Amino acid sequence: MKILVLGGCGIQGRTALHDLASDDSVEEIICADINFDGLSKIAGFTNMEKITQVKVDAQNKAELLTLYKQVDVVIDLLPKEFKTFVYEAALEARVNVVNTNYAYSPEALDKQAKQAGIIIMPECGLDPGIDLVIYGDAKARFDSLSVINSYCGGFPDRNACTNPMDYKVSWIWRGVLGSIMREGRIIKNGKIIDIPGKNQHDPAYVHPVEFPKLGTLEAVPNGDAVFFTDRMGITRDIVQTGRYSLRWPGWSDFWRPLKEFGFLSEEPVPGLPGKVSPMDFLDKFLGPQMQYQADEKDLIAMINIFEGIKDNKPMRLTSSMIIERDLDTGILAMSKGVGYTACIVAKMIVRGEITEKGVLSPMTHIPAAPFLARLKKRGIVIQETMEEI
């Protein structure tokens, strides 16, 4: 098979290239980006002969179409701002696309994808991605669900906590800053609660979580949990649900006062030369200080908790995993969770393991057992407990 990776030189893209190149069934990988310096970071342990480098303007449909027509599937790891260009070219070229972006309001695109006879599979990363496959599997195993709480976070191993935040960045620092102002929706005691981004770190919404082998972590509401129970068709039965970012304790105490002072505003600060916002300053000033050193590990911690009725008994399913950085290759834990997921699903589509057309969802369309087995082969193991409550 031939696969195009858009954004192949980014942190997640390089991991995808390495994973694809190690598969004998993958004949050629086109790495499309604007700068290829990052490839040197995987060259020492990756079969680079399979990888063709092509410079591309992702807003140029003609350039995208030329690449799309050479491959069986596209893995899109570009920033979300490019998704419209990526999708438009896919519809015209009639080529399947996998990416990691959220799929809000996919109805119109779903109709177009069905007409074009292609699969567009968003949300195929870590979170959303692995968690949503687990959501779908849990729904199939329970007769009914009343509680779904999902926790996931990327943060440094304790030995790499060398700054006041106990945090370093394993994706895009600007994206981290943006997520600190993300609105949330949860359900508590059967009632939907909307959490404004400015209140995300208030004590009323933050709570501790005990994580196996790591101890106490801090859970911060992050995103719309009701959106996913709506898609599962079970919101009316849900008593409690939330989606939370995990951090080492103290994260919210650090950001709460800065948010009150407006440090995440994107409005230029009066009196400064040029148009510089507080967000711009934090991005450029703190970003370089948030990077991992070669001998430092990042961790991914994920835990999903489901409660409901199974075989006429009240049961709880707890699903958890930890991913660690590979110091021999330098591949970050975050990159594994995102890149491996996208590669597994892309190959499932090419092999005909996923056949329905349209805008699909990991919750419904990714077969859980083979997907989780392939993660396990890559060292990502999901631990489960099912107990009566």
Buried (B, 14 or more C-beta within 10 A) or exposed (E): BBBBBBBBBBBBBBBBBBBBBBBEEBEBBBBBBEEBEBBEBBEEBBBBEBBBBBEBEBEEBEBBBBBBEBBBBBBBBBBBEBBEBBBBBBBBBEBBBBBBBBBEEBEEBBEBBBEBEBBBBBBBBBBBBBBBBBBBBBBEBBEEBBBBBBBBBBBBBEEBBEEEBBBBBBBBBBEBBBBBBBBBBBBEEEEBBEBEBBBBBBEEBBEEBEBEEBEEBBBBBBBBBBBBBEBBEBBEBBBBBBBBBBBBEEBBEBBBEBBEEEBBBEEEBEEEEEEEBBBBEBBEEBBEEBEBEEEBBBBBBBBBBBBBBBEEEEBBBBBBBBBBBBEEBBBBBBBBBBBBBBBBBBBBBBEEBBEEBBBBBBBBBBBBEEBBEBBEEBEBEBEBEEEEE
